Amino acid sequence: MPSTPRMLRLETLDAAQYQQLLKRTEDDLEPYMDAVRPVVADVAERGDAALADCAKRFDGADVAVDAIRATKEDFERAEARLDDDIKETLRFAADAIRRFHEAQMPEEMWLKEMSPGVLAGERWTSIRAVACYVPRGKGAFPSVALMTTIPAVVAGVEEIAVLTPPTPDGGIDDATLYACSLSGISSVYKAGGAQAVAAAAYGTQTIPRCDKIVGPGSPWFMAAKRLLAGKIDPGSPAGPSESIVLADNSSDVRKVALDVLNEAEHGDDSSVYFVTDDEAFADKVRSEIMALFEHMSEQRVGFASAVLSGDHGGIVVAPDRDAACRFVDDYAPEHLMVHAADPWPYLSQLRHAGEILLGEHAAISIANFVLGPNHVLPTSGGARTASPLSVFDYMKRQTIAHLSESGYRALAPHARTLARYEGFDAHANAVSPLREGKDRP
């Protein structure tokens, strides 16, 4: 029998209790970091041999040292085994994701005349090598393969390596391989969790060393990224799933309950809240959630029930709409869905969320799979400063400048003055008469 979602009233909570609501499962990664250190060290030292051992130890899979990379035959078998409907849907999703990220691409270079004879601007160039991580712990996620690889291809990344845990038979999920083929990616490797991060950071005999790793993962994956931040760009935080559904009493009870359960079923490390300012409406949604459990598998009911009745989920009743929106902003969720007859006025009160889905038809499921915008979103409050995965995560900016002689003469005296004030002799000399062959600065 699933547990009933817990109910919390904001106005009865003290400051400490309020802060407790904002915590996520991966907030304290220290215990995980202690566990991943030896794994990281082993991969750094032994490479592919360590990955094969990790596959047996953590994934229960027999992976030979010479079978870590997917072969052409693996891709062909995967496509042949998949049903036509999932292939059609993956093609549909790939097209939407590609079109969105193509539209997102910045102008390659811009220059502006800052003053007469002085041009300054920026140029965008792609990162050389990026690892795209596709998790598999509580299911298969070909959608993540599409969301991480397509923007990398659109951005022009030279070397794209997909890392994903092996299946129990030592293979790779068929739909994930097919998704990679739709992106034009053939470099897919059997490596999960902390060992995948280490492989990307150091490189192995098979897996190339990468400059950055992107994609969502478990606390072990997150801990390894933090541990190796000096070796590889860890990207924005993308840990266990989290969401808030914000609704008023003009909303449809069943649709609200369906969307609350959406992210709660990911796993017992998820964080999910339903937030409203109407307690009677909250009671109706809670009852509907219990009824909807009948339409889910025992495993998913177990996950969702644990989340909504545990320390990182439940129903939050605010005294008014303003307080509800303040809580949402303080939480800064990965996914935020607003249910209301007119959801648009809420937008002005909400600043911090990985994505904001407005109205009863903007289901999180659609955004997760086929809408087009990226579903790899910042978690654990990262939405206060970070953004959804995009083409920009696979690129970097360079400042470009050009000065004419007249432009140099106008700026040099000011640069020399600041250089002298800050005590930099060479800086000052570089923009002094010495530059023109004079004997004195």
KOLPA-853259 format. One record per atom (N, C-alpha, C): x, y, z. Coordinates in steps of 0.1 Angstrom, whole numbers, padded with zeros to 4 digits, always signed. Example, Ala and Ser with C-alpha at 12.3 -4.5 7.8 and 13.67 -1.06 7.14 Angstrom:
+0132-0057+0078 +0123-0045+0078 +0132-0033+0078 +0128-0022+0071 +0137-0011+0071 +0129+0000+0079 
end
This chain:
+0009-0012+0000 +0000+0000+0000 +0009+0012+0000 +0007+0021-0010 +0016+0033-0010 +0012+0043+0001 +0022+0050+0005 +0020+0060+0016 +0013+0073+0010 +0006+0079+0019 -0001+0092+0015 +0009+0103+0014 +0008+0112+0004 +0017+0123+0003 +0016+0132+0015 +0027+0136+0021 +0027+0145+0033 +0022+0159+0029 +0015+0165+0038 +0010+0179+0036 +0017+0188+0046 +0022+0199+0040 +0030+0209+0048 +0024+0223+0046 +0022+0230+0057 +0016+0244+0057 +0028+0254+0059 +0031+0262+0049 +0042+0271+0050 +0041+0280+0063 +0029+0285+0066 +0028+0295+0077 +0031+0288+0090 +0032+0275+0091 +0034+0269+0104 +0049+0265+0106 +0057+0267+0095 +0071+0263+0096 +0080+0274+0101 +0090+0270+0109 +0100+0280+0113 +0111+0280+0103 +0121+0289+0104 +0131+0291+0094 +0139+0278+0091 +0142+0271+0101 +0150+0258+0099 +0141+0248+0091 +0129+0247+0095 +0120+0237+0088 +0118+0242+0073 +0117+0255+0071 +0116+0260+0057 +0128+0256+0049 +0140+0258+0055 +0152+0255+0048 +0153+0240+0045 +0148+0232+0054 +0148+0218+0052 +0141+0214+0039 +0130+0221+0036 +0122+0218+0024 +0130+0220+0012 +0140+0229+0012 +0148+0233+0000 +0159+0223-0003 +0161+0214+0006 +0173+0204+0004 +0169+0194-0006 +0180+0189-0013 +0179+0178-0023 +0188+0166-0018 +0186+0155-0024 +0193+0143-0020 +0208+0144-0023 +0212+0152-0033 +0226+0153-0036 +0233+0166-0030 +0226+0173-0021 +0232+0185-0015 +0245+0182-0008 +0245+0170-0001 +0257+0167+0006 +0264+0155-0001 +0274+0158-0009 +0280+0148-0017 +0292+0141-0011 +0296+0146+0001 +0308+0141+0007 +0309+0126+0009 +0298+0120+0014 +0298+0105+0015 +0300+0098+0002 +0294+0104-0009 +0296+0098-0022 +0310+0100-0027 +0316+0112-0024 +0330+0115-0029 +0340+0105-0023 +0338+0102-0010 +0347+0092-0004 +0346+0078-0011 +0334+0075-0016 +0332+0062-0022 +0337+0062-0037 +0337+0073-0043 +0341+0073-0057 +0356+0076-0059 +0363+0081-0049 +0377+0083-0050 +0385+0071-0055 +0383+0059-0049 +0391+0048-0053 +0387+0043-0068 +0374+0045-0071 +0370+0042-0085 +0377+0051-0095 +0377+0064-0092 +0384+0073-0101 +0399+0070-0102 +0405+0067-0091 +0419+0064-0091 +0422+0052-0099 +0413+0042-0098 +0415+0029-0105 +0414+0031-0121 +0404+0039-0125 +0403+0042-0139 +0415+0050-0144 +0419+0059-0137 +0431+0067-0141 +0443+0059-0143 +0445+0048-0134 +0456+0040-0135 +0455+0029-0145 +0443+0022-0146 +0442+0010-0154 +0434+0011-0166 +0427+0022-0168 +0419+0025-0180 +0408+0015-0182 +0408+0009-0194 +0398+0000-0199 +0396-0012-0189 +0407-0017-0184 +0406-0029-0175 +0398-0025-0162 +0399-0013-0158 +0391-0009-0146 +0377-0007-0150 +0374-0002-0162 +0360-0001-0167 +0353-0014-0167 +0360-0024-0172 +0355-0038-0173 +0351-0043-0159 +0360-0041-0150 +0358-0045-0136 +0346-0038-0130 +0345-0025-0133 +0334-0016-0127 +0321-0021-0133 +0321-0025-0146 +0308-0030-0152 +0303-0042-0145 +0312-0051-0141 +0309-0063-0134 +0304-0060-0120 +0311-0051-0113 +0309-0048-0099 +0296-0039-0097 +0294-0029-0105 +0283-0019-0103 +0271-0022-0112 +0273-0028-0124 +0262-0030-0133 +0258-0045-0135 +0266-0054-0129 +0263-0068-0130 +0264-0073-0144 +0273-0066-0152 +0275-0070-0166 +0289-0075-0169 +0290-0085-0177 +0303-0089-0182 +0306-0082-0195 +0316-0073-0194 +0321-0065-0205 +0336-0068-0207 +0339-0073-0219 +0353-0076-0222 +0361-0063-0224 +0373-0063-0221 +0382-0051-0222 +0382-0046-0237 +0381-0055-0246 +0381-0051-0260 +0367-0049-0266 +0357-0049-0257 +0343-0047-0262 +0336-0035-0255 +0344-0025-0251 +0339-0013-0245 +0332-0004-0254 +0337-0003-0267 +0331+0006-0277 +0320-0002-0285 +0309+0004-0288 +0299-0002-0296 +0304-0004-0310 +0301-0015-0316 +0305-0018-0330 +0294-0014-0340 +0298-0014-0352 +0288-0012-0363 +0277-0022-0363 +0281-0035-0360 +0271-0045-0358 +0261-0043-0347 +0266-0037-0336 +0258-0034-0325 +0247-0024-0329 +0251-0014-0337 +0241-0004-0341 +0231-0010-0351 +0236-0019-0359 +0227-0026-0369 +0217-0035-0362 +0221-0042-0352 +0212-0051-0344 +0202-0043-0337 +0207-0032-0331 +0197-0024-0323 +0186-0019-0332 +0189-0014-0344 +0179-0008-0352 +0170-0019-0357 +0175-0031-0360 +0167-0042-0364 +0157-0047-0353 +0161-0046-0341 +0153-0052-0330 +0142-0042-0326 +0144-0029-0328 +0135-0019-0323 +0122-0019-0331 +0110-0017-0324 +0098-0016-0331 +0097-0003-0339 +0089-0003-0349 +0088+0009-0358 +0083+0021-0351 +0074+0019-0341 +0068+0031-0334 +0078+0038-0326 +0087+0031-0319 +0097+0039-0311 +0107+0045-0321 +0110+0039-0332 +0120+0045-0341 +0113+0058-0347 +0100+0057-0351 +0094+0069-0356 +0093+0080-0346 +0090+0077-0333 +0090+0087-0323 +0104+0093-0320 +0114+0085-0320 +0128+0091-0319 +0131+0100-0330 +0127+0096-0342 +0130+0105-0354 +0122+0118-0352 +0110+0117-0348 +0102+0129-0345 +0108+0138-0335 +0112+0132-0324 +0119+0140-0313 +0132+0146-0318 +0140+0138-0325 +0153+0143-0330 +0151+0155-0339 +0141+0155-0347 +0138+0167-0356 +0135+0179-0348 +0126+0178-0338 +0122+0189-0330 +0134+0195-0322 +0142+0186-0317 +0154+0190-0309 +0164+0197-0318 +0166+0191-0329 +0176+0197-0339 +0171+0211-0343 +0158+0213-0347 +0153+0226-0351 +0154+0236-0340 +0151+0232-0328 +0152+0242-0317 +0167+0247-0315 +0176+0237-0315 +0190+0241-0312 +0197+0248-0324 +0192+0245-0336 +0197+0253-0347 +0193+0267-0346 +0180+0269-0342 +0175+0283-0340 +0183+0290-0328 +0188+0283-0319 +0195+0288-0308 +0209+0293-0311 +0215+0288-0322 +0229+0291-0325 +0231+0306-0326 +0242+0311-0320 +0245+0325-0320 +0252+0328-0334 +0253+0341-0337 +0260+0346-0348 +0275+0343-0346 +0282+0337-0356 +0295+0333-0354 +0305+0343-0349 +0303+0355-0354 +0312+0366-0349 +0304+0380-0350 +0307+0388-0340 +0302+0402-0342 +0313+0412-0338 +0313+0423-0344 +0322+0434-0341 +0315+0447-0341 +0319+0456-0332 +0313+0469-0330 +0324+0479-0330 +0322+0490-0336 +0331+0501-0335 +0329+0509-0322 +0338+0506-0312 +0337+0512-0299 +0340+0527-0299 +0349+0531-0307 +0353+0545-0309 +0360+0545-0323 +0362+0557-0329 +0369+0557-0342 +0382+0549-0342 +0382+0540-0351 +0394+0532-0353 +0396+0520-0343 +0385+0517-0335 +0386+0507-0325 +0375+0497-0327 +0378+0485-0331 +0368+0474-0333 +0369+0464-0322 +0358+0460-0316 +0358+0450-0306 +0346+0441-0307 +0347+0428-0304 +0335+0420-0305 +0339+0406-0299 +0331+0396-0304 +0333+0382-0299 +0331+0373-0311 +0338+0361-0309 +0336+0350-0319 +0333+0338-0311 +0324+0330-0316 +0320+0317-0310 +0327+0306-0317 +0334+0297-0309 +0340+0285-0315 +0336+0273-0306 +0336+0261-0312 +0331+0249-0305 +0342+0244-0296 +0338+0236-0286 +0348+0229-0277 +0353+0217-0285 +0365+0213-0283 +0371+0202-0291 +0365+0189-0289 +0364+0184-0276 +0359+0171-0274 +0349+0171-0262 +0338+0165-0263 +0328+0165-0252 +0322+0151-0250 +0321+0147-0238 +0315+0134-0234 +0300+0137-0230 +0291+0129-0237 +0277+0130-0234 +0273+0118-0226 +0268+0120-0214 +0265+0109-0205 +0250+0106-0206 +0247+0093-0208 +0233+0088-0208 +0231+0078-0197 +0224+0081-0187 +0222+0072-0175 +0214+0060-0179 +0214+0050-0170 +0206+0038-0172 +0201+0032-0159 +0204+0038-0148 +0202+0031-0135 +0188+0027-0133 +0177+0035-0136 +0164+0031-0133 +0155+0030-0146 +0162+0028-0157 +0155+0027-0169 +0164+0030-0181 +0159+0030-0193 +0167+0034-0205 +0163+0048-0209 +0172+0056-0213 +0169+0070-0216 +0175+0075-0230 +0169+0069-0240 +0173+0074-0254 +0171+0089-0256 +0161+0094-0249 +0158+0109-0250 +0170+0117-0245 +0177+0112-0235 +0189+0119-0231 +0200+0119-0241 +0201+0107-0248 +0211+0107-0259 +0208+0117-0270 +0195+0119-0273 +0192+0129-0283 +0195+0143-0277 +0191+0146-0265 +0192+0159-0259 +0207+0163-0257 +0215+0154-0255 +0229+0158-0253 +0238+0158-0266 +0235+0149-0275 +0243+0148-0287 +0239+0158-0298 +0226+0160-0300 +0222+0169-0311 +0227+0183-0309 +0226+0189-0298 +0232+0203-0297 +0247+0203-0299 +0254+0192-0295 +0268+0191-0297 +0271+0191-0312 +0264+0183-0319 +0266+0182-0334 +0263+0196-0340 +0252+0202-0336 +0248+0215-0341 +0258+0226-0338 +0264+0225-0326 +0275+0234-0322 +0288+0232-0329 +0290+0220-0336 +0302+0218-0343 +0313+0211-0335 +0310+0204-0324 +0320+0198-0316 +0327+0187-0325 +0340+0187-0325 +0348+0178-0333 +0346+0163-0329 +0348+0161-0316 +0348+0147-0311 +0337+0146-0300 +0328+0137-0302 +0316+0135-0293 +0317+0120-0289 +0318+0118-0276 +0318+0105-0270 +0306+0103-0261 +0298+0093-0264 +0286+0090-0256 +0290+0078-0246 +0288+0081-0233 +0291+0071-0223 +0278+0067-0216 +0276+0054-0215 +0264+0049-0209 +0266+0036-0202 +0260+0033-0191 +0262+0020-0184 +0258+0008-0193 +0265-0003-0192 +0260-0015-0200 +0248-0021-0194 +0241-0028-0203 +0229-0035-0199 +0234-0048-0192 +0225-0055-0185 +0230-0067-0178 +0236-0078-0187 +0233-0078-0200 +0239-0087-0209 +0252-0082-0215 +0257-0071-0210 +0269-0065-0215 +0268-0057-0227 +0256-0054-0231 +0254-0046-0243 +0250-0031-0240 +0244-0025-0250 +0240-0011-0248 +0225-0011-0252 +0217-0003-0245 +0203-0002-0248 +0201+0001-0263 +0192-0006-0269 +0189-0005-0284 +0185+0009-0288 +0175+0015-0280 +0170+0028-0284 +0181+0039-0282 +0189+0037-0273 +0200+0047-0271 +0210+0046-0283 +0213+0034-0287 +0222+0033-0299 +0215+0039-0312 +0202+0037-0313 +0195+0042-0325 +0194+0057-0324 +0192+0063-0312 +0192+0077-0310 +0205+0083-0314 +0216+0077-0310 +0229+0082-0313 +0231+0081-0328 +0226+0071-0335 +0228+0070-0349 +0220+0082-0356 +0209+0086-0351 +0201+0097-0356 +0209+0110-0355 +0217+0111-0345 +0226+0123-0343 +0238+0122-0351 +0241+0110-0357 +0253+0109-0365 +0265+0105-0356 +0263+0100-0344 +0273+0096-0335 +0276+0081-0335 +0288+0077-0337 +0291+0063-0337 +0300+0059-0325 +0305+0069-0318 +0315+0066-0307 +0306+0065-0294 +0302+0053-0291 +0294+0050-0279 +0301+0040-0271 +0302+0042-0258 +0311+0034-0249 +0303+0029-0237 +0307+0017-0232 +0300+0012-0220 +0308+0016-0208 +0303+0026-0202 +0309+0032-0189 +0298+0040-0182 +0296+0037-0170 +0285+0044-0162 +0291+0050-0149 +0283+0059-0144 +0286+0065-0131 +0299+0072-0129 +0306+0070-0118 +0318+0077-0115 +0329+0073-0125 +0329+0060-0129 +0339+0055-0138 +0338+0062-0151 +0326+0065-0156 +0325+0072-0168 +0331+0086-0168 +0329+0093-0157 +0335+0106-0155 +0350+0105-0156 +0355+0095-0148 +0370+0094-0148 +0375+0090-0162 +0368+0082-0169 +0373+0078-0183 +0373+0090-0192 +0363+0099-0191 +0363+0111-0199 +0374+0121-0195 +0376+0121-0182 +0386+0131-0177 +0400+0127-0180 +0404+0114-0179 +0417+0110-0181 +0419+0103-0195 +0409+0098-0201 +0410+0090-0213 +0414+0076-0209 +0411+0066-0217 +0415+0053-0215 +0421+0048-0228 +0424+0035-0229 +0429+0029-0242 +0419+0030-0253 +0406+0031-0249 +0395+0031-0259 +0388+0045-0259 +0385+0050-0248 +0377+0063-0247 +0387+0075-0247 +0384+0084-0256 +0392+0096-0257 +0391+0105-0245 +0402+0112-0242 +0401+0122-0231 +0392+0134-0236 +0383+0139-0228 +0374+0149-0232 +0376+0162-0224 +0372+0173-0230 +0374+0186-0223 +0362+0189-0214 +0350+0183-0216 +0338+0186-0209 +0329+0174-0209 +0321+0172-0198 +0311+0162-0197 +0298+0168-0194 +0287+0163-0201 +0274+0169-0199 +0264+0157-0197 +0253+0160-0192 +0242+0150-0190 +0239+0148-0175 +0227+0142-0173 +0223+0140-0159 +0228+0127-0154 +0228+0126-0140 +0233+0113-0134 +0230+0113-0120 +0234+0102-0114 +0232+0099-0099 +0241+0107-0090 +0239+0107-0077 +0249+0114-0068 +0263+0109-0070 +0265+0096-0073 +0279+0091-0075 +0285+0098-0088 +0277+0099-0098 +0281+0106-0110 +0284+0121-0107 +0276+0127-0099 +0277+0141-0095 +0290+0143-0087 +0292+0134-0077 +0304+0134-0069 +0317+0133-0077 +0317+0124-0086 +0329+0123-0095 +0331+0135-0103 +0321+0142-0108 +0323+0154-0115 +0329+0165-0106 +0324+0166-0094 +0330+0176-0085 +0344+0172-0082 +0347+0160-0079 +0361+0155-0076 +0370+0158-0088 +0366+0157-0100 +0374+0158-0112 +0373+0172-0119 +0367+0182-0112 +0365+0195-0118 +0377+0201-0123 +0389+0198-0117 +0401+0203-0122 +0407+0196-0134 +0401+0185-0138 +0406+0177-0149 +0396+0178-0161 +0383+0181-0158 +0374+0181-0169 +0363+0191-0165 +0358+0199-0174 +0347+0208-0172 +0334+0200-0168 +0329+0201-0156 +0318+0192-0152 +0304+0197-0157 +0304+0209-0164 +0291+0214-0169 +0282+0219-0157 +0270+0222-0160 +0260+0226-0149 +0255+0214-0142 +0251+0216-0129 +0246+0204-0122 +0234+0198-0128 +0234+0185-0129 +0222+0178-0135 +0221+0164-0128 +0216+0165-0115 +0215+0153-0107 +0201+0147-0108 +0197+0140-0097 +0184+0133-0097 +0172+0143-0100 +0162+0138-0106 +0150+0146-0111 +0143+0153-0099 +0139+0165-0103 +0131+0173-0093 +0121+0182-0101 +0110+0184-0094 +0099+0193-0100 +0091+0199-0090 +0085+0210-0094 +0074+0216-0086 +0062+0218-0096 +0050+0215-0092 +0038+0218-0099 +0031+0228-0090 +0029+0240-0096 +0023+0251-0089 +0009+0253-0095 -0002+0253-0087 -0015+0253-0092 -0024+0261-0083 -0034+0267-0089 -0045+0273-0081 -0058+0265-0082 -0068+0269-0076 -0080+0260-0075 -0089+0261-0088 -0084+0269-0098 -0090+0269-0111 -0086+0257-0120 -0076+0250-0115 -0070+0239-0122 -0078+0226-0122 -0075+0217-0131 -0081+0204-0132 -0074+0195-0122 -0081+0189-0113 -0075+0181-0102 -0067+0169-0108 -0073+0162-0117 -0066+0150-0123 -0053+0154-0130 -0054+0165-0138 -0042+0169-0146 -0031+0173-0137 -0034+0180-0126 -0024+0184-0116 -0018+0172-0110 -0026+0162-0106 -0021+0150-0100 -0012+0142-0110 -0016+0141-0122 -0008+0134-0132 +0006+0141-0133 +0007+0154-0133 +0019+0161-0135 +0028+0160-0123 +0022+0160-0111 +0030+0158-0099 +0037+0145-0099 +0030+0135-0104 +0036+0121-0104 +0047+0120-0114 +0047+0129-0124 +0056+0127-0135 +0071+0125-0131 +0076+0134-0124 +0091+0133-0120 +0093+0125-0107 +0082+0123-0099 +0083+0115-0087 +0086+0100-0090 +0082+0095-0102 +0084+0081-0105 +0099+0078-0109 +0107+0088-0111 +0121+0086-0115 +0129+0077-0106 +0127+0080-0093 +0135+0072-0083 +0133+0078-0069 +0137+0071-0059 +0134+0076-0045 +0144+0087-0042 +0154+0090-0051 +0162+0102-0048 +0157+0114-0055 +0145+0114-0061 +0139+0125-0067 +0134+0135-0056 +0131+0147-0061 +0125+0157-0052 +0113+0164-0059 +0101+0163-0053 +0089+0167-0060 +0079+0173-0050 +0075+0186-0054 +0064+0192-0045 +0053+0197-0054 +0041+0196-0048 +0029+0203-0054 +0026+0214-0045 +0025+0226-0050 +0024+0239-0043 +0011+0246-0047 +0003+0249-0037 -0009+0256-0039 -0013+0265-0027 -0022+0274-0029 -0026+0283-0018 -0040+0280-0013 -0045+0268-0017 -0059+0263-0014 -0058+0249-0008 -0061+0248+0006 -0059+0235+0012 -0070+0225+0008 -0082+0230+0005 -0092+0221+0001 -0089+0215-0013 -0083+0223-0021 -0079+0218-0034 -0067+0209-0033 -0058+0212-0023 -0047+0203-0021 -0052+0189-0017 -0062+0188-0008 -0067+0175-0004 -0073+0167-0016 -0079+0174-0025 -0085+0168-0037 -0073+0162-0045 -0063+0170-0047 -0051+0165-0055 -0045+0153-0048 -0044+0153-0035 -0037+0142-0028 -0046+0130-0030 -0059+0131-0029 -0067+0119-0031 -0066+0114-0045 -0065+0123-0055 -0063+0118-0069 -0050+0112-0071 -0039+0116-0065 -0026+0110-0066 -0027+0095-0061 -0034+0093-0050 -0035+0080-0045 -0043+0071-0055 -0053+0077-0061 -0061+0069-0071 -0053+0066-0083 -0044+0075-0087 -0036+0073-0099 -0025+0062-0097 -0022+0059-0085 -0012+0049-0082 -0017+0035-0088 -0030+0034-0090 -0035+0021-0095 -0031+0019-0110 -0027+0030-0116 -0024+0029-0131 -0008+0029-0133 -0001+0026-0123 +0014+0026-0124 +0019+0012-0119 +0031+0009-0124 +0037-0004-0119 +0041-0003-0105 +0043-0014-0099 +0047-0015-0085 +0060-0007-0082 +0070-0009-0091 +0082-0002-0089 +0081+0013-0090 +0073+0018-0099 +0071+0033-0100 +0063+0038-0089 +0053+0031-0085 +0045+0035-0073 +0054+0036-0061 +0063+0026-0059 +0073+0026-0048 +0081+0039-0048 +0086+0042-0060 +0095+0054-0061 +0086+0067-0058 +0075+0069-0064 +0067+0081-0063 +0062+0082-0049 +0057+0071-0043 +0052+0071-0029 +0063+0076-0019 +0075+0070-0021 +0086+0073-0012 +0090+0088-0013 +0089+0093-0025 +0093+0107-0027 +0083+0117-0021 +0070+0114-0024 +0060+0124-0020 +0056+0123-0005 +0060+0112+0002 +0058+0111+0016 +0071+0112+0024 +0082+0115+0017 +0095+0115+0023 +0100+0129+0026 +0113+0131+0028 +0119+0143+0032 +0121+0153+0021 +0119+0148+0008 +0122+0157-0003 +0110+0158-0013 +0098+0158-0007 +0086+0159-0015 +0074+0161-0006 +0063+0163-0013 +0050+0164-0006 +0042+0175-0012 +0032+0179-0004 +0022+0190-0008 +0025+0202+0001 +0027+0213-0005 +0030+0225+0003 +0018+0235+0001 +0012+0239+0012 +0001+0248+0011 +0006+0262+0016 +0005+0271+0008 +0009+0285+0011 -0002+0293+0015 +0000+0304+0023 -0011+0312+0028 -0017+0320+0016 -0009+0323+0006 -0015+0331-0005 -0005+0328-0017 -0010+0334-0029 -0002+0332-0041 +0012+0337-0040 +0014+0349-0034 +0027+0355-0033 +0037+0346-0026 +0032+0340-0015 +0040+0331-0007 +0043+0319-0014 +0034+0314-0022 +0036+0302-0030 +0047+0304-0040 +0047+0316-0047 +0057+0319-0057 +0070+0321-0051 +0071+0327-0039 +0083+0329-0032 +0090+0316-0029 +0082+0306-0024 +0087+0293-0021 +0093+0286-0034 +0086+0287-0045 +0090+0282-0057 +0104+0288-0061 +0105+0301-0060 +0117+0308-0064 +0129+0304-0054 +0126+0303-0042 +0136+0299-0032 +0141+0285-0035 +0132+0276-0040 +0135+0262-0043 +0143+0261-0056 +0139+0270-0066 +0146+0270-0079 +0146+0256-0085 +0134+0251-0089 +0133+0237-0093 +0139+0234-0107 +0142+0222-0110 +0146+0218-0123 +0134+0220-0133 +0123+0214-0130 +0111+0215-0138 +0100+0223-0130 +0094+0232-0136 +0083+0240-0130 +0071+0240-0139 +0060+0235-0135 +0048+0235-0143 +0037+0243-0135 +0031+0253-0142 +0021+0262-0136 +0007+0258-0142 -0002+0253-0133 -0015+0250-0137 -0024+0261-0132 -0031+0268-0141 -0041+0279-0138 -0049+0282-0150 -0061+0287-0148 -0069+0290-0160 -0062+0301-0168 -0055+0310-0162 -0046+0320-0168 -0032+0319-0162 -0023+0311-0167 -0010+0310-0161 +0000+0321-0163 -0003+0330-0173 +0007+0340-0177 +0010+0350-0166 +0001+0355-0158 +0005+0364-0148 +0015+0358-0138 +0015+0345-0136 +0025+0339-0127 +0039+0342-0131 +0041+0343-0144 +0055+0344-0150 +0063+0355-0144 +0056+0367-0141 +0063+0378-0136 +0068+0376-0122 +0063+0366-0115 +0067+0363-0101 +0077+0352-0100 +0080+0346-0111 +0089+0334-0111 +0101+0336-0119 +0113+0335-0112 +0126+0338-0119 +0135+0326-0119 +0134+0317-0110 +0144+0307-0108 +0138+0293-0111 +0140+0288-0123 +0136+0274-0126 +0143+0270-0139 +0146+0257-0140 +0153+0253-0152 +0144+0255-0165 +0131+0251-0163 +0121+0254-0173 +0108+0258-0167 +0100+0266-0173 +0087+0270-0168 +0077+0266-0179 +0068+0257-0176 +0058+0252-0185 +0044+0258-0180 +0038+0265-0189 +0026+0272-0186 +0013+0266-0191 +0004+0263-0182 -0009+0258-0186 -0010+0243-0186 -0023+0238-0185 -0025+0224-0183 -0021+0215-0194 -0019+0221-0206 -0015+0213-0218 +0000+0212-0220 +0007+0220-0213 +0022+0220-0214 +0028+0209-0205 +0024+0197-0207 +0028+0186-0198 +0043+0184-0198 +0048+0181-0186 +0062+0178-0184 +0067+0167-0193 +0059+0157-0195 +0062+0146-0204 +0065+0151-0218 +0057+0160-0223 +0060+0165-0237 +0073+0173-0237 +0076+0181-0227 +0088+0188-0226 +0100+0179-0225 +0098+0168-0218 +0109+0158-0216 +0113+0151-0228 +0104+0150-0238 +0107+0141-0249 +0106+0147-0263 +0096+0155-0266 +0094+0159-0280 +0092+0174-0283 +0092+0182-0272 +0090+0196-0275 +0101+0203-0283 +0113+0200-0280 +0124+0206-0287 +0135+0212-0278 +0131+0221-0268 +0140+0226-0258 +0146+0215-0250 +0158+0217-0245 +0166+0207-0238 +0160+0203-0225 +0159+0190-0222 +0154+0186-0209 +0165+0183-0199 +0178+0185-0203 +0189+0184-0193 +0189+0198-0186 +0185+0199-0174 +0183+0211-0167 +0190+0212-0154 +0194+0224-0149 +0201+0225-0136 +0192+0220-0124 +0199+0212-0116 +0192+0207-0104 +0198+0213-0091 +0193+0209-0080 +0198+0212-0067 +0200+0227-0065 +0190+0235-0070 +0190+0250-0068 +0199+0256-0079 +0205+0248-0088 +0214+0254-0098 +0207+0264-0107 +0194+0263-0108 +0186+0272-0117 +0187+0287-0113 +0192+0289-0101 +0194+0303-0097 +0205+0310-0105 +0215+0302-0110 +0226+0308-0118 +0228+0301-0131 +0223+0289-0133 +0226+0281-0144 +0214+0280-0153 +0216+0275-0166 +0206+0274-0176 +0205+0260-0181 +0194+0257-0189 +0193+0244-0195 +0204+0241-0205 +0207+0229-0207 +0217+0225-0217 +0213+0231-0230 +0224+0236-0237 +0221+0242-0250 +0233+0242-0259 +0232+0247-0271 +0244+0248-0279 +0256+0256-0272 +0252+0265-0264 +0262+0273-0257 +0271+0265-0248 +0266+0254-0243 +0274+0245-0234 +0285+0238-0242 +0284+0238-0255 +0294+0231-0263 +0303+0241-0271 +0302+0253-0267 +0309+0264-0273 +0316+0273-0263 +0325+0282-0268 +0330+0292-0259 +0333+0304-0268 +0333+0316-0261 +0335+0329-0268 +0349+0333-0267 +0353+0340-0277 +0366+0346-0277 +0364+0361-0280 +0372+0370-0273 +0371+0384-0276 +0380+0387-0289 +0375+0394-0298 +0382+0398-0310 +0383+0413-0310 +0395+0419-0313 +0397+0433-0314 +0407+0437-0325 +0405+0449-0330 +0414+0454-0340 +0414+0469-0339 +0426+0475-0338 +0428+0489-0337 +0436+0495-0349 +0431+0506-0354 +0439+0513-0364 +0449+0522-0356 +0458+0528-0364 +0468+0536-0357 +0462+0547-0349 +0452+0554-0355 +0445+0565-0348 +0438+0560-0336 +0432+0548-0337 +0425+0542-0325 +0435+0539-0314 +0447+0534-0318 +0457+0531-0308 +0461+0544-0301 +0463+0555-0308 +0468+0567-0302 +0458+0573-0293 +0445+0571-0295 +0434+0576-0287 +0434+0568-0273 +0437+0555-0274 +0435+0547-0262 +0448+0545-0254 +0459+0546-0260 +0472+0542-0254 +0475+0551-0241 +0473+0564-0242 +0476+0572-0230 +0468+0568-0217 +0455+0564-0220 +0447+0560-0208 +0452+0546-0203 +0455+0537-0212 +0461+0524-0208 +0474+0526-0200 +0482+0535-0205 +0495+0538-0198 +0493+0543-0184 +0483+0552-0182 +0480+0558-0169 +0476+0548-0159 +0467+0539-0164 +0462+0528-0155 +0473+0518-0151 +0482+0515-0161 +0493+0506-0159 +0503+0512-0149 +0505+0524-0149 +0514+0530-0140 +0508+0531-0126 +0495+0533-0125 +0489+0534-0112 +0489+0520-0106 +0488+0509-0113 +0488+0496-0108 +0502+0490-0106 +0512+0498-0110 +0526+0494-0108 +0531+0484-0118 +0526+0484-0130 +0531+0474-0140 +0539+0482-0151 +0552+0481-0149 +0562+0488-0158 +0561+0484-0173 +0561+0470-0175 +0561+0465-0188 +0548+0469-0195 +0537+0468-0188 +0524+0473-0193 +0524+0487-0198 +0530+0496-0190 +0531+0510-0194 +0540+0512-0205 +0552+0505-0205 +0561+0506-0216 +0555+0502-0230 +0547+0492-0229 +0541+0486-0242 +0532+0496-0249 +0527+0506-0242 +0519+0516-0248 +0525+0530-0246 +0538+0531-0246 +0546+0543-0245 +0553+0546-0258 +0561+0558-0258 +0569+0561-0270 +0579+0550-0274 +0582+0541-0264 +0591+0530-0267 +0586+0521-0278 +0573+0520-0280 +0567+0512-0290 +0570+0518-0304 +0573+0531-0305 +0575+0537-0317 +0590+0540-0320 +0598+0532-0312 +0613+0533-0314 +0620+0544-0306 +0613+0551-0298 +0619+0562-0290 +0628+0556-0279 +0637+0563-0273 +0647+0558-0263 +0641+0559-0249 +0631+0567-0247 +0625+0568-0234 +0610+0566-0234 +0604+0560-0224 +0590+0558-0224 +0582+0571-0222 
end
